[in-house]
């Protein structure tokens, strides 16, 4: 909830802007560390969720590792003080330059997603006279029951190595002398609010882990990704997700061998609720069937509703009106998809009112664009 004091502070800034509650972020990180440490789990922060320097500096201070999906994310992690021994580089399309940079920095592990990638990393590592540690990104064919654009664990998705390729991969690994297989990596999707897909994932992990053991690979690392969802509809009711239940699912259902480490890659679950997109109403356009509240923020600042039809709670934090009116809350971008929500019930709204679009700490600022030659948007922080 945005407090009255924070609303007063907000009113002095030029809109639109991202507004972060650092106290909530720290509380979330406290819970993550407390619950994961019960089982000696290792948590990496997924940089793709939010790469704001103040946010990642706070996360680093809590000892988390870094999960990166581009060379620039690896560079950002290193420049912000993350230990190379805690940096994992994932992604289905790593370029040679990105791989070379990560090799030079001696990162912990590459999560590899194809046979050809294994060959390329081996070749580039040989040129640097290094042995690259890798984990195989496995496609476990587990349905996460989430939006089709953020499902990643089915055979139809572009991610990972399929089980029918395992024998071929194992034979190939025997010929690659500059890579070392240290683990298995899984990630089934994002914004998963029902924990049952994770139980299914654990079953598949157990099967695949045993398969590789029987093939002579006693691997020290199992990485189960992340993807646990947040409550977009009631962000104040569940500002911090139930990490206790989340980590306990893996404790109860995964079968680790002695000295095997379990790693996680959490992004949205850590940062989403601490961030809000703050905007101002430019115009009210009333029609016969539809009323529009036109904001100075648009899909260039928060693309999720346009891209995924994602829901974000929208609040008028400056109106004291008791009358409730339905508005289509839209932005100024020249696209009909530039809409944050349809038939949103708000207090009667007027030009100049301040609107908060909640739960925008993940995949908001980091996905912002310059479309329509929009100005850069600033960030502000509540301690």
C-alpha positions as CSV (number, residue, x, y, z in Angstrom):
1,X,0.0,0.0,0.0
2,X,1.3,3.5,-0.9
3,X,1.1,5.5,2.4
4,X,-0.3,9.0,2.6
5,X,3.2,10.3,3.4
6,X,4.5,8.6,0.2
7,X,1.7,10.0,-1.8
8,X,2.8,13.5,-0.7
9,X,6.4,12.7,-1.8
10,X,5.2,11.3,-5.1
11,X,3.3,14.5,-5.9
12,X,6.6,16.4,-6.2
13,X,8.1,14.3,-9.0
14,X,7.5,14.6,-12.7
15,X,5.4,11.8,-14.1
16,X,5.6,9.1,-15.3
17,X,8.2,7.4,-13.1
18,X,8.9,4.1,-11.3
19,X,8.5,4.2,-7.6
20,X,10.2,1.5,-5.5
21,X,9.6,0.6,-1.9
22,X,13.1,-0.5,-0.7
23,X,11.8,-1.5,2.7
24,X,9.4,-4.0,1.2
25,X,12.3,-5.4,-1.0
26,X,14.4,-5.9,2.0
27,X,11.6,-7.6,3.9
28,X,11.1,-9.9,0.9
29,X,14.8,-10.7,0.8
30,X,14.8,-11.4,4.5
31,X,12.1,-14.0,4.0
32,X,13.8,-15.5,1.0
33,X,17.0,-16.0,2.9
34,X,15.3,-17.3,6.0
35,X,13.2,-19.9,4.2
36,X,15.9,-21.1,1.7
37,X,18.6,-21.4,4.4
38,X,16.4,-23.9,6.2
39,X,17.4,-26.4,3.5
40,X,20.7,-24.9,2.5
41,X,19.3,-23.9,-0.9
42,X,21.2,-21.5,-3.2
43,X,19.2,-18.6,-4.7
44,X,20.2,-16.6,-7.7
45,X,18.4,-13.4,-8.7
46,X,17.1,-13.3,-12.2
47,X,18.5,-10.0,-13.6
48,X,15.9,-10.0,-16.4
49,X,13.2,-9.0,-13.9
50,X,14.7,-5.7,-13.0
51,X,18.2,-4.4,-13.5
52,X,17.9,-1.0,-11.8
53,X,21.2,-0.4,-10.1
54,X,19.7,0.4,-6.7
55,X,17.6,-2.7,-6.8
56,X,20.4,-5.1,-7.7
57,X,22.8,-3.5,-5.2
58,X,20.3,-4.2,-2.5
59,X,19.9,-7.8,-3.6
60,X,23.6,-8.3,-3.8
61,X,23.9,-7.1,-0.2
62,X,21.8,-10.1,0.8
63,X,24.3,-12.6,-0.7
64,X,22.3,-13.8,-3.6
65,X,23.9,-15.0,-6.8
66,X,23.1,-13.7,-10.3
67,X,21.0,-15.5,-13.0
68,X,21.8,-13.8,-16.3
69,X,20.4,-14.4,-19.8
70,X,22.7,-12.0,-21.8
71,X,26.3,-11.0,-21.9
72,X,25.3,-7.5,-20.8
73,X,23.5,-8.9,-17.8
74,X,26.7,-10.9,-16.9
75,X,28.6,-7.6,-17.3
76,X,26.1,-5.7,-15.1
77,X,26.3,-8.4,-12.4
78,X,30.1,-8.2,-12.3
79,X,30.2,-4.3,-12.4
80,X,27.8,-4.3,-9.5
81,X,30.0,-6.5,-7.4
82,X,28.4,-9.9,-7.8
83,X,31.0,-12.7,-7.2
84,X,31.8,-14.5,-10.5
85,X,31.6,-17.8,-8.6
86,X,27.8,-17.0,-8.1
87,X,27.0,-16.0,-11.7
88,X,25.1,-18.4,-14.0
89,X,24.6,-17.6,-17.7
90,X,21.5,-19.0,-19.3
91,X,19.7,-18.3,-22.5
92,X,19.0,-20.1,-25.7
93,X,21.0,-17.8,-28.0
94,X,24.3,-16.9,-26.5
95,X,26.6,-15.1,-29.0
96,X,30.3,-15.9,-29.3
97,X,31.2,-12.5,-27.8
98,X,28.9,-13.1,-24.8
99,X,30.4,-16.5,-24.2
100,X,34.0,-15.2,-24.5
101,X,33.3,-12.4,-22.0
102,X,31.8,-14.9,-19.5
103,X,34.7,-17.2,-19.9
104,X,37.2,-14.4,-19.3
105,X,35.3,-13.5,-16.1
106,X,35.4,-17.2,-14.9
107,X,31.7,-17.4,-14.2
108,X,30.3,-20.3,-12.2
109,X,28.3,-22.0,-14.9
110,X,26.8,-21.9,-18.4
111,X,23.3,-23.3,-18.7
112,X,23.5,-24.9,-22.1
113,X,20.4,-25.4,-24.3
114,X,21.5,-27.3,-27.4
115,X,24.0,-29.7,-28.8
116,X,25.5,-27.0,-31.0
117,X,25.9,-24.7,-28.0
118,X,28.0,-27.3,-26.2
119,X,30.3,-27.5,-29.2
120,X,30.7,-23.7,-29.5
121,X,31.4,-23.2,-25.8
122,X,34.0,-26.1,-25.9
123,X,35.7,-24.5,-28.9
124,X,35.8,-21.0,-27.4
125,X,37.0,-22.3,-24.0
126,X,39.8,-24.2,-25.8
127,X,41.0,-20.9,-27.4
128,X,41.2,-19.4,-23.9
129,X,42.8,-22.6,-22.5
130,X,40.0,-23.0,-20.0
131,X,37.5,-25.6,-18.9
132,X,34.0,-24.2,-18.9
133,X,31.6,-25.6,-16.3
134,X,28.2,-26.2,-17.8
135,X,24.7,-27.5,-16.8
136,X,22.3,-29.0,-19.3
137,X,19.1,-27.0,-19.6
138,X,16.5,-29.8,-19.7
139,X,13.1,-29.5,-21.3
140,X,11.1,-31.7,-18.8
141,X,7.8,-31.5,-20.7
142,X,5.9,-30.2,-17.6
143,X,3.0,-27.8,-18.2
144,X,3.2,-24.8,-15.9
145,X,-0.4,-23.8,-16.8
146,X,0.5,-20.2,-17.3
147,X,0.3,-17.8,-20.3
148,X,1.5,-19.5,-23.5
149,X,4.1,-16.7,-24.0
150,X,5.8,-17.4,-20.6
151,X,5.6,-21.2,-20.7
152,X,9.1,-22.7,-21.2
153,X,9.0,-26.3,-20.2
154,X,7.1,-28.0,-23.0
155,X,8.6,-29.9,-25.9
156,X,7.0,-27.3,-28.3
157,X,9.0,-24.5,-26.6
158,X,12.4,-23.4,-28.0
159,X,14.1,-23.9,-24.6
160,X,16.3,-26.8,-23.5
161,X,17.4,-30.2,-24.4
162,X,14.7,-32.9,-24.8
163,X,15.0,-36.3,-23.1
164,X,15.2,-38.2,-26.5
165,X,18.5,-36.3,-27.1
166,X,20.2,-37.5,-23.8
167,X,22.1,-40.4,-25.3
168,X,23.4,-38.3,-28.1
169,X,24.4,-35.5,-25.8
170,X,26.2,-37.9,-23.5
171,X,28.2,-39.3,-26.4
172,X,29.0,-35.8,-27.5
173,X,30.2,-34.8,-24.0
174,X,32.8,-37.5,-24.1
175,X,34.5,-35.8,-27.1
176,X,34.5,-32.2,-25.6
177,X,37.6,-31.8,-23.5
178,X,37.1,-28.1,-22.6
179,X,33.7,-28.3,-20.9
180,X,32.8,-30.0,-17.6
181,X,29.2,-31.1,-16.9
182,X,28.4,-30.1,-13.3
183,X,24.6,-30.0,-13.3
184,X,21.1,-30.1,-14.7
185,X,19.0,-27.0,-15.1
186,X,15.2,-26.8,-15.4
187,X,12.7,-23.9,-15.8
188,X,9.1,-24.6,-16.7
189,X,7.7,-21.1,-16.9
190,X,6.7,-17.9,-15.1
191,X,3.9,-16.5,-13.0
192,X,3.1,-20.0,-11.7
193,X,0.5,-19.5,-8.8
194,X,-0.4,-23.2,-8.3
195,X,2.5,-25.1,-6.7
196,X,1.4,-28.5,-8.2
197,X,3.4,-28.1,-11.4
198,X,6.5,-27.9,-9.2
199,X,5.6,-31.3,-7.7
200,X,5.5,-32.7,-11.2
201,X,8.8,-31.0,-12.0
202,X,10.4,-32.7,-8.9
203,X,9.2,-36.1,-10.2
204,X,10.8,-35.4,-13.6
205,X,14.0,-34.0,-11.9
206,X,14.3,-37.2,-9.9
207,X,13.9,-39.4,-12.9
208,X,16.4,-37.4,-15.0
209,X,18.9,-37.1,-12.1
210,X,18.9,-40.9,-11.7
211,X,19.3,-41.4,-15.4
212,X,22.5,-39.3,-15.5
213,X,23.8,-41.0,-12.4
214,X,23.4,-44.4,-14.1
215,X,25.3,-43.0,-17.0
216,X,28.2,-42.2,-14.7
217,X,27.5,-38.5,-14.0
218,X,27.2,-37.8,-10.2
219,X,26.4,-34.1,-10.7
220,X,26.8,-31.7,-7.8
221,X,24.2,-29.1,-9.0
222,X,20.5,-29.3,-9.6
223,X,19.0,-26.0,-10.7
224,X,15.1,-25.9,-10.8
225,X,14.8,-22.3,-12.1
226,X,12.1,-20.1,-10.6
227,X,8.8,-18.8,-12.0
228,X,6.7,-18.7,-8.8
229,X,4.0,-16.1,-9.3
230,X,2.8,-13.1,-7.3
231,X,-0.7,-11.8,-6.4
232,X,-1.3,-9.1,-9.0
233,X,-5.0,-8.7,-8.0
234,X,-4.4,-8.0,-4.3
235,X,-0.8,-6.8,-3.9
236,X,-1.3,-5.4,-0.4
237,X,-2.9,-8.7,0.8
238,X,0.1,-10.7,-0.4
239,X,3.0,-8.3,-0.6
240,X,5.4,-11.2,0.1
241,X,4.6,-14.5,-1.4
242,X,4.5,-17.7,0.6
243,X,8.2,-18.6,0.2
244,X,7.8,-21.1,3.1
245,X,5.4,-23.3,1.1
246,X,7.4,-22.8,-2.2
247,X,10.7,-24.1,-0.8
248,X,9.0,-26.8,1.2
249,X,7.6,-28.3,-2.0
250,X,11.1,-29.0,-3.2
251,X,12.2,-30.3,0.2
252,X,9.3,-32.7,0.3
253,X,9.4,-34.0,-3.3
254,X,12.9,-33.7,-4.7
255,X,15.4,-36.5,-4.1
256,X,18.9,-35.0,-3.8
257,X,21.9,-37.2,-3.3
258,X,24.4,-36.5,-0.6
259,X,26.3,-33.3,-1.3
260,X,24.0,-32.3,-4.2
261,X,23.1,-28.6,-4.1
262,X,19.7,-27.3,-5.1
263,X,19.7,-23.9,-6.9
264,X,16.9,-21.5,-7.7
265,X,16.5,-18.5,-10.0
266,X,14.0,-16.1,-8.6
267,X,13.1,-12.7,-10.2
268,X,9.5,-11.5,-10.2
269,X,8.8,-13.1,-6.8
270,X,11.5,-10.9,-5.2
271,X,11.0,-7.5,-6.9
272,X,7.5,-7.3,-8.5
273,X,5.6,-6.0,-5.5
274,X,8.1,-3.4,-4.4
275,X,7.6,-1.4,-7.7
276,X,4.8,0.8,-8.9
277,X,4.5,2.8,-12.1
278,X,3.2,6.3,-11.2
279,X,1.4,8.3,-13.9
280,X,-0.8,11.4,-14.2
281,X,-4.2,11.7,-16.0
282,X,-3.8,13.8,-19.1
283,X,-7.4,13.7,-20.2
284,X,-10.8,12.2,-19.5
285,X,-12.6,11.2,-22.6
286,X,-16.2,10.2,-21.8
287,X,-18.3,8.3,-24.4
288,X,-21.6,6.6,-24.7
289,X,-20.3,3.1,-24.0
290,X,-16.8,3.7,-22.7
291,X,-15.0,6.3,-20.6
292,X,-11.3,6.7,-21.1
293,X,-8.7,7.9,-18.6
294,X,-5.7,8.8,-20.7
295,X,-2.4,8.7,-18.8
296,X,1.0,10.1,-19.5
297,X,2.5,6.6,-19.0
298,X,2.0,4.0,-21.7
299,X,3.1,0.6,-23.0
300,X,6.6,2.1,-23.4
301,X,6.8,2.1,-19.6
302,X,4.9,-1.1,-18.9
303,X,4.4,-3.4,-21.8
304,X,3.0,-6.5,-19.9
305,X,-0.7,-5.7,-20.4
306,X,-0.2,-5.2,-24.2
307,X,2.2,-8.1,-24.6
308,X,0.6,-10.8,-22.3
309,X,-2.8,-9.3,-21.6
310,X,-1.4,-9.1,-18.0
311,X,-3.5,-7.7,-15.2
312,X,-2.1,-5.0,-12.9
313,X,-4.1,-3.4,-10.2
314,X,-4.8,0.3,-11.0
315,X,-5.4,2.9,-8.3
316,X,-6.3,6.6,-8.3
317,X,-4.2,7.6,-5.3
318,X,-5.2,11.3,-5.3
319,X,-9.0,11.3,-5.7
320,X,-11.2,11.6,-2.7
321,X,-14.4,11.2,-4.7
322,X,-17.0,8.7,-3.4
323,X,-18.4,8.1,-6.8
324,X,-17.2,5.0,-8.7
325,X,-16.9,5.2,-12.4
326,X,-15.6,2.6,-14.9
327,X,-12.7,3.7,-17.2
328,X,-10.6,2.1,-19.8
329,X,-7.2,3.2,-18.5
330,X,-5.0,3.9,-21.5
331,X,-1.7,5.5,-22.5
332,X,-0.7,8.0,-25.1
333,X,1.1,5.6,-27.5
334,X,-0.2,5.3,-31.1
335,X,-1.3,1.7,-30.7
336,X,-4.8,0.4,-29.7
337,X,-3.0,-2.2,-27.6
338,X,-1.7,0.7,-25.3
339,X,-4.2,-0.1,-22.6
340,X,-3.5,-0.9,-19.0
341,X,-7.0,-2.1,-18.1
342,X,-10.6,-2.1,-19.4
343,X,-13.7,-1.1,-17.4
344,X,-11.5,-0.4,-14.3
345,X,-13.5,0.8,-11.4
346,X,-12.0,4.0,-10.0
347,X,-13.2,7.0,-7.9
348,X,-14.5,9.6,-10.3
349,X,-11.3,10.7,-12.0
350,X,-10.2,14.0,-13.5
351,X,-7.3,15.6,-15.3
352,X,-4.2,15.8,-13.1
353,X,-5.1,12.9,-10.8
354,X,-2.3,10.6,-9.9
355,X,-2.6,6.9,-10.9
356,X,-0.5,4.0,-9.4
357,X,-0.2,0.9,-11.5
358,X,0.8,-1.7,-8.9
359,X,3.2,-4.7,-9.0
360,X,5.4,-3.1,-11.6
361,X,8.7,-4.0,-10.1
362,X,9.3,-6.9,-12.4
363,X,9.3,-6.6,-16.2
364,X,8.4,-2.9,-16.1
365,X,11.4,-0.6,-16.1
366,X,13.6,-3.3,-17.6
367,X,11.3,-3.7,-20.7
368,X,10.8,0.0,-21.3
369,X,11.3,1.2,-24.8
370,X,11.8,4.5,-26.8
371,X,8.9,3.8,-29.1
372,X,7.3,7.1,-30.3
373,X,10.6,8.7,-29.2
374,X,9.5,8.7,-25.6
375,X,11.5,10.4,-22.9
376,X,13.6,8.3,-20.5
377,X,11.6,7.6,-17.3
378,X,13.2,8.1,-13.9
379,X,13.1,6.0,-10.8
380,X,12.5,7.1,-7.2
381,X,12.8,5.2,-4.0
382,X,11.0,5.0,-0.7
383,X,13.3,3.8,2.1
